[in-house]
Amino acid sequence: MKTKRTILIVALLAVIPALSGCWYVVAGGAGAYGGYKMKQKGYTLQNPITKEKSSQPSK
């Protein structure tokens, strides 16, 4: 019984680092889906960094 538990823990510890890259894909997919649903409800995204137009003509 103790050997089974030890093997299970070792296997779990070996699998966790292999799946670490998948969390980035899951988070990106969730963000994309959230943006898609917000767009359907009429919300729009706008870049907060905009270049101000100067009142003087450029030389």
C-alpha angles and dihedrals in degrees: 000000000000091000092054091051092049092050090049092051092048091049091049092050090050094051099047096069091047090058097046093097091054092067090066090055092047092049092047092050092049091050092048092049091049091051091049092052092047090051089053090055092053102262118137132198122229130189107249092207110075132164112245117230113236119228092220120076114247119248 
